[in-house]
Amino acid sequence: VREDREAAPPTAGSGGRARAGTVQTSGCQVYVGNLPYTTSWKELKDHFKVAGNVTHADVAQDGGGKSRGFGTVLFGSTREAAKAIQIFNESEFHGRTIEVRPDQYS
């Protein structure tokens, strides 16, 4: 069982303010592009732990379960997400140069 999938990540409330019982995640998630197709969510999570507390990591898959070559990593704070971008953008991961930027859909 994936420890980061037991509960869905909390979502922000309307108007940019978190509702009672939820955590603000805006700005805490990064997009990671150009991943090798063999990358698992666990490898992605372990790699990004250097930047801070990774609360969720996912690798996008098509309908057949094949990697789409990108993923997202959710951090505990915007500071940790910014640190991840600084450390990992245009770095090498398993032989490929990855792109790390703020996730526009978080």
Secondary structure, 3 states (H helix, E strand, C coil): CCCCCCCCCCCCCHHHCCCCCCCCCCCCEEEEECCCCCCCHHHHHHHHHHHCCEEEEEEEECCCCCEEEEEEEEECCHHHHHHHHHHHCCCEECCEECEEEECCCC
